[in-house]
């Protein structure tokens, strides 16, 4: 029974910390846009530019005979 004198204030303090964290997240804008991060994985990436072709010596290089 005496353990309740410890657990009840501890539970109230934990609930208070959770409520404070939730309010802080709401006020800082964490929940402003909920759809975009979930849909971002489905968006097509921009195509990468092709790497420039390096011109070698005529005839295919030093080992070509």
C-alpha positions, 0 to 999 in steps of 0.5 A: 500500500505504501508503494502507491504513495510513490507510484501515483505522484510518479505517474502524474509527473510522467503524464505531465512531461508527456503533455508538455512534450506534446504541447511543445511539438504542436507549438513548434510546428511538428504536425503542420504537414502530415501527408508530404513526408509520407508521399515523398517516397513515391515521388520520382527523382529528378533525372541525373545528367549524363556524365560527359564522355571523355575523348580518348586518343584516336585508334582506341588507346595505347593498347590497340594495335 
